[in-house]
Amino acid sequence: MKKKNTSVKPLNFTSGWEYAPAPESADHIHLEKQYELFIDGKFVKPGKGKYFDTINPATEKKIASVAEADEQDVAKAVSAARKAYDKVWGRMPAPERAKYIFRIARMIQERSREFAVIETMDGGKPIRESRDIDIPLAANHFFYYAGWADKLNYAFPNQQPAPLGVAGQIIPWNFPLLMAAWKIAPALATGNTVVLKPAETTPLTALKLAELIRDSGLPDGVVNIVTGAGRTGAAIVGHPGIDKIAFTGSTDVGKLIQKSIAGTDKKLTLELGGKAAHIIFEDAPINQAVEGIVNGIFFNQGHVCCAGSRLFVQESVADMVIQKLKDRMETLIVGDPMDKNTDIGAINSKEQLQTILKYIEIGKNEGGEIYQSSCALPGKGYFCKPTLFLNSSQSHRIVQEEIFGPVLTIQTFRTIEEVIEKANNIPYGLSAGVWTDKGSKIFNLTSRLRAGVIWANTYNKFDPASPFGGYKESGFGREGGLHGLMPYLKF
Amino acid sequence: MTRLEVLKTYKIYIGGQFPRTESGRYYTLTGKDSTPLANVCLSSRKDFRNAVVAARAAFAGWSSRPGFNRGQILYRIAEMLEGRKEQFVAELILQGAAPKAALEEVMTATDRLVYYAGWCDKYQALFSSVNPVASSHFNFSVPEATGVVAIIAPESNSLLGLVTALAPVIAGGNTCVALASTSMPLCAVTFAEVVHASDVPAGVVNILTGTSKELHSHFASHMDVNALICYGTDKTEITRMKELASLNVKRIFVHTKEDQGPYHILQAQEIKTTWHPIEQIGPGKAGY
């Protein structure tokens, strides 16, 4: 293959110009010192009186104490949800149901800045992302599904769709409010009631949502939010009064859940891990592709199940793409998530930082060639430099396993057949990206890549109208769009 | 002198061939007054694994065929089945069915294949969507075949249950390995001959005889099987299968009714969503 002229003049960033700090103000937000469980429309203390701390990963300072729900607390939440389903929500005329959900959407929009600030404080993601992506998308998700509530008979003609009952929902820490919206909105629209558990490191926006739901006048018990760690989640999964489990999280935990409900009739949706192939062809718009690569792996510190974490670059342009990528990485601002100029915020927790650093060590030991941007990291808080591994190979653990951090592995390829084989040769199948200027090539690839979401000449785009979910060990069921109604209905 | 009847050897169907079980084992099927009807293969885990290899090899080709072509092939299966109606009726009667019920079963099975033949190029339109995303992107979702599907056919009948379980799976572009009814396996093997004569590529349909007791855990635990469709009724086996399915996040569906419909196709489909930017061309203007 003829090599293209790939000499790239390195960019000079030593201009002397620096970004002045541009911190978002946290003055206007309302946070309690201690948060209780939201059960049957009220905030109630946990039966055992146990609490855990939620901390700001950018400062390592405690933000609030949060109640830890045990089996009895979960049982209370389930019975409240059951009562609300039997007495109110399951029988409510669908257009009325819709209006409640519309109202929640509007209230999130009204309070979006407060939610954005708290999301960033609790989870470490840049304020730019929580402000422009997480919170607006969460509101939009409620708005979108609200409209479905009274139109289900058109979505599934001749099927007499009916709700399942009580949905137990367990969500991860990477998009706390957005995942709550992805779970709650379709469940409510289809007439189910909810017991939701946010992740233990990021419970605050879900609890703020609980306040908002209380204020919205949604009937008591329709949405219950219980906080805690794995044990609380297990109590939800194991409760016999739950009709449906929806889980987003790691493939390991997803498998445990699937196994543990084997003897029951509970319905299940799993949105699990991923290790997306991100494929750059020689005819791609290279500068845009480099932006796509950066967005694919460094968005939300790489804490994204659909992150484009396996880069495949066609050999003829590899040198150029890698040089441009390194240059672009130098411009990324890593630091205070509350600063509006920050590109990469804090790693969500100490544990996650340790996991990422462990994988970086594994990558080095496997013989990958590491490259990290030269940025300085803040002295306090959990941060990780944007990292590349060149000369990765298919058998490396850092290529096969989900790292969930800002770590990109790079492989090169020559032919389409080769890259499809490599892209699909993994147990995951959540997402993939393709960059090329040729339409027929895009459609060839998109139909042969075994993944649930394919981004062509773009990456990491989300919308409430767009179904999201995986193939293979990335889970089953879809969230978003018309297809996202199905997991909450029986025919 | 009366002519000696030529008896049929009932074998299994793997990768477009009719081998005996590699295990060499068999069980004897008996008729009404305990007369032996046939020695039927008691398929092993190894047979199943071989069948999965064949099914996986056939998947890329079968799933990428146009729905129209799959439809013609399913219709061809119905044609072949119709032509061999008498043989199936005779086997059903041998296995204990009343003549009228036997004829009814064969006719219903044939019609069901025609029904799914028609769906092959239509369910995509039904289950696809163009999604009106709020950004400048073209976004659409389409169903795609899940992959290799293991099937445990109903025990209660010989032909119709197998066809009910298998037709929507292959109509949707999947390949499959099916376990026939243990007590009524004859029609399943003869149905394999029908499939074999219907331009179905080798490996798309694989049919084993044997017992669910022995094979169910292997069906559920195999790491290269993407979905499991089960018409079994044994609660312990079903729970065990659901547990083992978690090993590779296998999709598992347990049915109690033998009905038909497009949602039976959908269960072995994945929904794929594709995004592509739309060039910004500014606000629309009146063109005329």
Contacts between the chains, C-beta under 8 A, distances in Angstrom:
chain1	res1	chain2	res2	distance
A	140	B	134	7.0
A	159	B	263	7.6
A	251	B	249	7.1
A	254	B	249	6.5
A	255	B	246	4.5
A	255	B	247	7.1
A	255	B	249	6.4
A	256	B	246	7.5
A	258	B	242	7.5
A	258	B	245	6.8
A	258	B	246	3.7
A	258	B	249	6.6
A	259	B	242	7.8
A	259	B	243	4.9
A	259	B	246	4.1
A	261	B	242	7.7
A	262	B	239	5.0
A	262	B	240	7.7
A	262	B	241	7.9
A	262	B	242	3.5
A	262	B	243	4.1
A	262	B	245	7.9
A	262	B	246	7.4
A	263	B	239	4.4
A	263	B	242	7.4
A	270	B	249	6.5
A	272	B	249	6.8
A	427	B	248	7.0
A	442	B	276	7.1
A	446	B	272	7.6
A	446	B	274	5.0
A	447	B	64	7.8
A	447	B	144	7.6
A	451	B	272	7.3
A	452	B	270	6.4
A	452	B	271	6.8
A	452	B	272	5.9
A	452	B	273	6.7
A	453	B	272	7.5
A	453	B	273	5.0
A	453	B	274	7.9
A	453	B	275	7.5
A	454	B	272	6.6
A	454	B	273	7.2
A	454	B	274	4.7
A	454	B	275	7.1
A	455	B	274	7.9
A	455	B	275	4.9
A	456	B	274	6.4
A	456	B	275	6.5
A	456	B	276	4.6
A	457	B	276	6.0
A	457	B	277	5.7
A	458	B	137	6.7
A	458	B	275	5.7
A	458	B	276	6.9
A	458	B	277	5.2
A	461	B	133	7.6
A	461	B	135	6.6
A	461	B	137	6.2
A	461	B	275	5.3
A	463	B	131	7.1
A	463	B	133	3.8
A	463	B	134	5.9
A	463	B	135	6.7
A	463	B	137	8.0
A	463	B	139	7.0
A	465	B	131	4.4
A	465	B	132	5.3
A	465	B	133	5.4
A	465	B	134	7.6
A	465	B	139	7.4
A	466	B	131	4.8
A	466	B	133	5.5
A	466	B	139	5.2
A	466	B	141	7.5
A	466	B	273	5.6
A	466	B	275	7.3
A	467	B	129	7.7
A	467	B	131	7.2
A	467	B	141	5.0
A	467	B	271	5.4
A	467	B	273	5.0
A	468	B	273	6.8
A	469	B	271	7.1
A	471	B	146	7.9
A	471	B	270	5.0
A	471	B	272	7.9
A	472	B	226	7.0
A	472	B	248	7.4
A	472	B	249	6.9
A	473	B	248	5.9
A	473	B	249	4.6
A	474	B	249	7.7
A	475	B	249	6.2
A	476	B	249	6.9
A	476	B	251	5.4
A	476	B	270	8.0
A	478	B	271	5.3
A	481	B	129	6.3
A	481	B	131	5.3
A	481	B	141	6.5
A	481	B	273	7.7
A	482	B	129	5.4
A	483	B	129	7.2
A	483	B	141	6.3
A	483	B	271	5.1
A	491	B	263	6.6
